Amino acid sequence: MLPLALVVDDEPDICKLLTLTLHRMDVDCHTAANLAEAKRLLTENRYDFCLTDLRLPDGDGLQLVEHIQNGIHRELPIAVITAHGNMDTAIKALKLGAFDFVSKPVDLDRLRNLAQLALRLNRDQGPQHGRSTDQLLLGQAENMRKLREQIAKVARSDAPVYISGESGSGKELAARAIHGLGARAEKPFVPINCGAIPAELMESEFFGHKKGSFTGAYKDKPGLLQSAQGGTLFLDEVADLPLDMQVKLLRAIQEKRIRPIGASLETPIDVRILSATHKDLAKEVDEGRFRRDLYYRINVIEISTPPLRERLEDIPLLVNAIMQRIASNAGTPLPKVTPEAITSLQGYSFPGNVRQLENILERAFTLCDQQEIRSHDLHLERDEKSSGHKESISGLEPLVTSSTSQNSERFDPSQYSSLDEFLQNIEKEAIETALAKTRWNRTAAAQKLGISFRSLRYRLKKLGLES
């Protein structure tokens, strides 16, 4: 049986164009000329997709969106056709629950992409496909259950989603869950840290460039928006985008077209935009550091990841999952975490959230004795004193020498994608130096570094230094 779509428009020529396009995609169509007729057809048939004009003789498309969202057809993907440039209305439709929108005059390629996504969403959803947020977002706390429900709901839309939350609270995991549950799941998920790209390279990284467009452009290079074609682009730390780049990104999102540096023609793009930052984005707008129009464009739907201190009951579950992963990566038996250690963790505030918990457990794993992690192995009191609202650096203390301390003063963001990468490089250099001085005698190297042999073996595997 072919999929069935409902097309709602009072202009016969538009209806004919839309239905003809859908028929060529092997989609059957019913048409309605007004809101009342559309509601009647919805009671008589089961549709896979609905496309409605915004202006109807007896109402508007937004009323139909609300009718579908509030009734028994809430799982039906519905897209609205808006007047060209009427982004305010399009955003309002998305906030009400519309799957997506298309502007007049209707771009048929855009319409086909939209219809394919909507039909794929209906076909791919359901427990039989085994998709779940549980594996990515662990936790039985009420706020985590609510977050998973929100993710499951927004995944059925193609609207931009803004994910707020503190550093380390799982914003990227939430974005991956939205992507994995949505119609774009089989296409690329491309994350980008907006604060890690040098300003002079940002346009090239986002939009790509043509060969010879500037010094060093030896070949054509696709941008991140092109790499995410058909899938999802996740803009992490979006508040760090420079203002001039915000203007260009806004146009790309609204027009769904980009122009690589040096290109004479624009290239169509089809991506879903998810964004996140640990900053207060509304405050950034008020203080003039973030464009208000871009804020409203990416913040169509907002969800928030809860900090770990607000779901401490999930600590045992998280500890078990993290320790299993660490032990598996190290190729060693799973150590026991004592009840006293769990109690200590549940009494800690975790300014760095789940990421800090991972760091604490990784450090405890390398330093503990006899396959047992006790409270004193966690070093929580030291973390509380040193962190304030920052995460502690896990397990590097024994390796910090005068030379590495000097290196830390020369951290160059243009050479390293993150502080973690920089610190791993320092750690790797210290271990390689110790191994070279001891002629690769691991026991002697461990003594020289002031760590246990077990800890050295774990670090060698983690840093890819095992021979």
C-alpha positions in Angstrom: 0.0 0.0 0.0 1.3 3.4 -1.0 1.8 6.2 1.7 -1.1 8.6 1.9 -0.7 12.4 2.2 -3.3 15.1 2.9 -2.7 18.4 1.0 -4.7 21.4 2.2 -4.8 24.5 0.0 -7.6 26.6 -1.6 -5.7 27.3 -4.8 -6.4 24.5 -7.3 -3.1 25.1 -9.2 -1.0 24.8 -6.1 -2.9 21.6 -5.1 -2.3 20.2 -8.5 1.5 21.0 -8.4 1.9 19.5 -4.9 -0.1 16.3 -5.6 1.7 15.7 -8.9 5.1 16.0 -7.2 4.0 13.6 -4.4 2.5 11.2 -6.9 5.9 11.0 -8.7 7.3 9.9 -5.3 4.7 7.1 -5.2 2.6 8.9 -2.6 -1.2 8.9 -2.9 -2.9 12.2 -2.0 -6.2 13.6 -0.7 -6.9 17.3 -1.1 -8.9 19.7 1.0 -9.7 23.3 0.1 -10.4 24.5 3.6 -9.9 23.8 7.3 -13.3 22.1 7.9 -12.8 19.7 5.0 -9.3 18.9 6.3 -10.6 18.1 9.7 -13.3 15.9 8.2 -10.8 13.9 6.1 -8.6 13.4 9.2 -11.5 11.6 11.0 -12.1 9.4 8.0 -8.5 8.4 7.0 -5.1 7.6 8.4 -2.5 9.8 6.8 1.3 9.5 6.7 2.0 13.1 6.1 0.1 16.4 5.9 1.0 19.6 4.0 -1.1 22.7 4.5 -1.1 26.3 3.3 -1.0 28.9 6.0 -4.0 30.9 4.7 -7.3 29.1 4.3 -10.8 30.5 3.6 -12.2 29.5 7.0 -9.0 29.7 9.2 -5.3 29.1 8.9 -2.7 26.4 8.8 -1.7 27.1 12.4 -5.2 26.0 13.6 -4.8 22.8 11.7 -1.3 22.2 13.4 -2.9 22.8 16.8 -5.8 20.5 15.9 -3.5 17.7 15.0 -1.2 18.2 17.9 -4.0 18.2 20.4 -6.0 15.3 18.9 -5.6 11.6 18.1 -3.4 12.5 15.1 -0.5 14.0 17.2 2.0 11.6 15.6 1.2 12.8 12.1 4.0 15.0 10.6 2.5 18.2 9.3 4.3 20.9 7.3 3.1 24.4 6.5 3.5 26.5 3.4 4.3 30.1 4.3 4.7 33.3 2.3 8.3 34.0 1.2 10.3 35.6 4.0 7.6 35.2 6.6 10.0 33.5 9.1 8.0 34.7 12.2 5.0 32.6 11.2 7.1 29.7 10.2 8.8 29.7 13.6 5.4 29.9 15.3 4.2 26.9 13.3 7.3 24.9 14.5 6.8 25.9 18.1 3.2 24.6 17.8 4.5 21.3 16.7 4.8 21.5 12.9 7.3 19.1 11.4 8.8 21.7 9.1 7.8 24.5 6.7 8.3 25.4 3.0 8.1 28.9 1.6 6.3 30.1 -1.5 7.1 29.8 -4.4 7.5 26.2 -3.5 10.9 24.7 -4.3 10.1 21.2 -5.5 13.4 19.8 -4.5 12.8 21.2 -1.0 9.3 19.7 -1.0 10.6 16.3 -2.0 13.2 16.3 0.8 10.7 17.4 3.3 8.2 14.7 2.3 10.9 12.0 2.3 11.9 13.0 5.8 8.3 12.9 7.1 7.6 9.5 5.5 10.8 8.1 6.8 9.9 9.3 10.3 6.7 7.4 10.3 8.3 4.3 8.8 11.3 4.2 11.2 9.6 5.1 14.5 8.4 2.5 17.0 9.9 0.1 19.5 10.5 -2.5 16.8 13.4 -0.5 15.6 15.1 -0.6 19.0 15.8 3.1 19.2 16.1 4.5 22.7 17.6 7.4 24.6 18.2 5.1 27.6 21.7 4.0 26.4 22.9 7.5 25.8 21.1 9.3 28.7 21.4 7.1 31.7 19.3 7.9 34.8 16.1 7.2 36.6 15.7 10.6 38.3 12.5 12.4 37.4 14.3 15.2 35.6 16.1 12.6 33.4 12.8 10.8 32.5 11.3 14.2 31.6 14.4 15.0 29.4 14.0 11.7 27.6 10.3 12.4 27.0 11.2 15.8 25.6 13.8 14.4 23.3 11.5 11.7 22.0 8.9 14.5 21.2 11.3 16.9 19.5 12.9 14.1 17.5 9.6 13.8 15.5 10.1 17.4 14.3 12.7 18.8 12.0 12.7 22.2 13.9 15.9 23.6 15.3 16.5 22.8 19.0 18.6 24.7 21.5 20.0 22.6 24.4 20.9 24.6 27.5 22.8 23.2 30.5 26.0 23.5 32.5 29.3 22.2 31.1 29.6 18.4 31.4 25.9 17.8 31.8 25.4 15.9 28.6 24.3 18.4 26.0 26.0 16.6 23.1 24.5 13.3 24.3 21.1 14.9 24.2 21.8 16.2 20.7 22.9 12.7 19.5 19.8 11.2 21.0 17.6 13.7 19.1 19.4 12.8 15.9 19.2 9.1 16.5 15.5 9.1 17.2 14.7 11.3 14.2 14.1 10.9 10.5 17.8 11.8 9.8 19.2 9.0 11.9 20.8 7.2 9.0 22.6 10.4 7.8 25.7 12.1 9.3 25.7 13.7 12.8 28.4 16.4 12.6 29.3 18.1 15.9 31.4 21.3 15.9 32.8 23.3 18.8 32.2 26.9 17.7 34.7 28.2 20.3 37.6 26.0 19.0 37.8 27.3 15.5 40.1 30.3 14.8 38.0 33.3 13.6 40.0 33.6 10.3 39.2 30.0 9.4 35.6 29.9 10.5 33.9 30.7 7.2 35.9 28.1 5.4 35.2 25.5 8.0 31.5 26.1 7.9 30.9 26.8 4.2 33.9 25.2 2.5 36.1 26.8 -0.2 37.1 26.4 -3.8 40.6 25.7 -5.0 42.7 28.8 -5.4 40.2 31.0 -3.5 42.9 32.1 -1.0 46.5 31.3 -0.2 46.8 27.7 0.9 43.5 26.6 -0.8 45.2 23.9 -2.9 42.0 22.0 -3.5 38.2 22.2 -3.1 37.1 21.6 0.5 33.5 20.9 1.6 32.4 22.8 4.7 30.8 21.3 7.8 27.3 22.2 6.5 27.9 20.2 3.4 29.4 17.3 5.4 26.2 17.1 7.4 24.0 17.0 4.2 20.8 15.2 4.9 21.7 14.8 8.6 22.3 17.0 11.7 24.8 19.8 12.4 25.4 20.2 16.1 26.7 23.7 17.0 28.3 23.3 20.4 29.1 26.5 22.3 27.2 28.5 19.7 27.5 31.6 21.9 31.2 31.8 21.0 30.5 32.5 17.3 31.7 36.0 16.2 29.0 38.4 15.2 30.0 38.5 11.5 29.8 34.7 11.4 26.4 34.8 13.1 25.0 36.9 10.2 26.3 34.4 7.6 25.0 31.4 9.6 21.6 33.0 10.0 21.3 33.4 6.2 22.4 29.8 5.6 19.8 28.5 8.0 17.0 30.6 6.6 17.7 30.2 2.9 19.0 26.6 3.2 21.8 27.6 0.8 25.5 28.3 1.2 28.2 29.8 -1.0 31.6 28.3 -0.5 34.5 30.8 -0.5 35.5 31.5 -4.1 32.3 29.9 -5.6 30.1 31.8 -8.0 27.0 29.8 -7.3 25.1 28.9 -4.1 24.8 25.3 -3.0 21.5 24.0 -1.5 21.8 22.3 1.9 19.5 20.1 3.8 20.5 19.8 7.5 18.8 20.0 10.9 20.4 22.5 13.3 20.9 21.6 16.9 22.8 24.0 19.1 24.0 24.3 22.7 26.0 26.4 25.1 26.7 26.5 28.8 26.2 30.3 28.7 23.0 32.2 29.3 22.2 32.8 25.6 19.3 35.3 26.4 21.8 37.3 28.5 24.3 37.2 25.6 21.6 38.7 23.4 20.7 41.4 25.8 24.3 42.4 26.1 24.8 42.6 22.4 27.1 39.6 22.0 24.6 37.4 20.2 22.2 38.4 17.4 18.6 38.4 18.5 17.3 37.2 15.1 19.7 34.2 15.1 18.7 33.5 18.7 15.0 33.2 17.8 15.9 31.1 14.7 17.9 28.4 16.6 15.8 28.6 19.8 12.6 27.3 18.2 12.5 24.6 20.8 14.5 24.6 24.0 15.4 21.7 26.3 17.7 21.7 29.3 20.0 19.0 30.6 19.9 18.8 34.4 23.1 19.2 36.5 24.3 16.1 38.2 23.8 17.6 41.7 20.0 17.6 40.9 19.9 13.9 40.2 22.3 12.4 42.8 20.2 9.3 43.0 21.6 8.3 39.6 25.2 8.2 40.9 25.3 4.4 41.4 24.0 3.7 37.9 26.4 6.2 36.3 29.4 4.9 38.4 28.7 1.3 37.2 28.4 2.3 33.6 31.5 4.5 33.6 33.6 1.9 35.5 32.6 -0.8 33.1 33.8 1.4 30.2 37.1 2.3 31.8 37.9 -1.3 32.8 36.9 -2.5 29.3 39.2 0.1 27.6 42.0 -0.8 29.9 41.5 -4.6 29.5 41.4 -5.2 33.2 38.8 -6.7 35.6 36.1 -4.3 36.9 37.1 -2.9 40.3 34.7 -2.7 43.1 33.5 0.7 44.2 32.8 0.6 47.9 29.4 1.8 49.4 31.4 4.4 51.3 32.8 5.8 48.0 29.3 5.9 46.5 28.1 7.8 49.6 30.9 10.3 49.2 30.1 10.8 45.6 26.4 11.4 46.4 27.5 14.1 48.9 29.6 16.0 46.4 28.3 19.0 44.4 30.0 18.1 41.0 30.6 21.6 39.5 31.8 19.7 36.4 28.8 17.4 36.3 29.0 13.9 34.6 32.3 14.8 32.8 33.9 15.5 36.2 32.5 12.3 37.6 34.2 10.4 34.7 37.5 12.2 35.4 37.3 11.4 39.1 36.6 7.7 38.5 39.3 7.5 35.8 41.8 8.9 38.3 40.6 6.6 41.1 40.9 3.6 38.8 44.5 4.3 38.0 45.5 5.0 41.6 43.5 2.4 43.6 44.9 -0.8 45.1 43.6 -4.3 45.1 40.8 -3.7 42.6 38.8 -1.6 45.1 38.0 2.1 45.0 37.5 3.6 48.4 36.5 7.1 49.4 40.1 8.3 49.8 40.9 7.2 46.2 38.4 9.8 44.9 40.2 12.9 46.3 36.9 14.8 46.5 37.9 17.2 49.2 40.9 18.4 47.1 38.6 18.8 44.1 36.1 20.8 46.1 38.9 23.2 47.2 40.6 23.5 43.8 37.7 23.5 41.4 35.3 26.3 42.5 33.1 25.9 39.4 35.9 24.3 37.3 36.6 20.7 36.6 39.8 19.2 38.1 42.3 17.6 35.8 42.2 13.9 36.4 45.3 11.9 37.2 48.0 14.2 35.8 49.5 15.4 39.1 52.3 12.8 39.3 53.4 13.6 35.7 53.7 17.3 36.0 57.3 18.4 35.9 59.1 21.7 35.5 59.2 21.2 31.7 55.5 20.4 31.4 54.6 23.3 33.7 56.4 25.6 31.3 54.6 24.0 28.4 51.2 24.8 30.0 52.0 28.5 29.7 52.3 28.1 26.0 48.8 26.6 25.3 47.9 27.7 21.7 44.2 27.2 20.8 45.1 27.2 17.1 47.1 24.0 17.6 44.9 22.1 19.9 41.1 21.6 19.6 40.7 21.6 23.4 42.6 21.8 26.7 42.2 18.0 27.1 44.1 17.4 23.9 46.9 19.7 25.0 47.1 18.0 28.4 47.1 14.5 26.8 50.0 15.7 24.6 52.0 16.8 27.7 51.2 13.4 29.4 52.3 11.5 26.3 55.6 13.4 26.1 56.3 12.8 29.8 55.7 9.1 29.5 57.7 8.7 26.3 60.6 10.6 27.9 60.5 8.3 31.0 60.4 5.2 28.8 63.3 6.4 26.7 65.4 7.1 29.8 64.7 3.6 31.2 65.1 1.9 27.8 61.4 1.0 27.8 61.6 -0.7 31.1 58.0 -0.1 32.2 58.5 -0.9 35.9 61.4 1.6 36.1 59.5 4.2 34.0 56.5 3.9 36.4 58.8 4.5 39.4 60.4 7.5 37.6 57.0 9.0 37.0 55.8 8.3 40.5 52.9 6.2 39.5 52.0 2.5 39.8 52.8 0.0 37.1 49.1 -0.6 36.7 48.5 3.1 36.2 51.3 3.3 33.6 49.8 0.3 31.7 46.4 2.0 31.6 47.9 5.3 30.4 49.9 3.5 27.6 46.7 1.9 26.3 44.7 5.2 26.6 47.4 7.2 24.7 48.0 4.6 22.1 51.6 4.0 23.2 51.4 0.2 23.6 53.8 -1.6 21.3 
